[in-house]
Amino acid sequence: MDHKHFSRRTMLKASVALGAATCFAQPLKAAAPPPSAVTPALIVAATKEGKASFYTALELNVSERLARAFETKYPGIAVRVERSGAERVFQRIAQEQASNINAVDVVCSTDPSHFIDWDSKNWVEPYVTEDMAKHFPAGQRDPDGKHATLCAWLEVIGYNTNLVKAEDAPKSYADLLDPKWLGKMCKGHPGYSGAILTNTYLWVREFGWGYLERLAQQKVMQLQSAADPSKKIAIGERAVMADGNDYSLEVAKLNNQPVEVVHPAEGSPVIPVPSGIFRSAPNPNAARLFQSFLFSVEAQQIFIDVFAHRSFHALAKEKPGRAPMSSFKLLQADPKLVLAQSDELKTRYSKIFGV
């Protein structure tokens, strides 16, 4: 590693103390509203609106599954899923708001810093569901009640078990610089994926830009979503993924695809996915009902059982035998710093990798 970055890294770590489960620690500006129950009156009002829009950075199959489960539970309310990478969702919402287009009801992002930006513009409506209040840790709820962690996952290294032996697989981010991986790796792009933006921020914080410059010399295939690298290694188009979602690999393994997860020795980046409601929501009642559903144990169990995501709901049951997040060395980002450095991270990364 580039030792000239160590002092900077040490100072930053000392100035940014992140708790193991605290993703939204911010100065308290206003008390969160009391928890809101799902009442017959809310269901009637939401059904009268008849629709809700869900802007989401979750994978399309995840978002659609949740939307269809909600529609089954509440017939007469259709959920329109608007899915893209978190950074694209962020850009779209900014453009719509600038044009006074009120289209988003509920939004979730894989880049928690987006909610800091939206909150600063007073775009997010405080709304606390009963499940949030009763069953989610305080560290996973915004103090003002404007968002909470819908789900989470880890960014990891992965490899194709047909192409790479376990003893030869990279065990750390440092190992990815080994010349034997030249032209054999793939990864996501921070200009598209919020998860990869957070991952990039953490790499720069931990190792400095010099690490990415050396990684770029490895001729790494650049993809978009953090879910794309696992697909490339599963089909053998690349042997190793330098970053990507752990859940994608877990699901692939369940489907007997030749992939394996590596939790890097330096630590696995944590990706929290906050969700909230916009003040300008065109269907405010349907938005509240859908947000309540997303944080219910029913929906949270879908995240776990079907898509191998992590849930902070106290009543949700993890799959038997799956190691909890707390068992791994974790790297966590301060969303405020990610937001402050977002443009620089994207621009410099694109210049380094030529994409």
Salt bridges, closest charged atoms under 4 A:
ASP2 OD2 - HIS5 NE2 3.49
GLU59 OE1 - LYS231 NZ 3.71
GLU64 OE1 - ARG68 NH1 2.04
GLU71 OE1 - ARG68 NE 2.71
GLU82 OE2 - ARG80 NE 2.62
GLU82 OE1 - ARG92 NH1 2.99
GLU87 OE1 - HIS114 NE2 3.23
GLU87 OE1 - LYS346 NZ 2.92
GLU96 OE2 - ARG92 NE 2.99
ASP111 OD2 - HIS114 NE2 3.24
ASP117 OD2 - LYS121 NZ 2.85
ASP119 OD2 - LYS29 NZ 3.56
ASP119 OD1 - LYS146 NZ 2.54
GLU125 OE1 - ARG279 NH1 3.35
ASP131 OD1 - HIS313 NE2 2.73
ASP142 OD1 - HIS147 NE2 3.77
ASP144 OD2 - LYS29 NZ 3.07
GLU206 OE1 - LYS13 NZ 3.26
GLU206 OE2 - ARG205 NH2 3.04
ASP228 OD1 - LYS231 NZ 3.98
GLU237 OE1 - LYS232 NZ 3.13
ASP243 OD2 - LYS187 NZ 2.80
ASP246 OD2 - ARG322 NH2 3.77
GLU260 OE2 - LYS253 NZ 2.90
GLU298 OE1 - LYS73 NZ 3.10
GLU318 OE2 - ARG310 NH1 3.46
GLU318 OE1 - ARG322 NH1 3.75
ASP334 OD1 - LYS336 NZ 3.31
GLU344 OE2 - ARG348 NH1 3.92
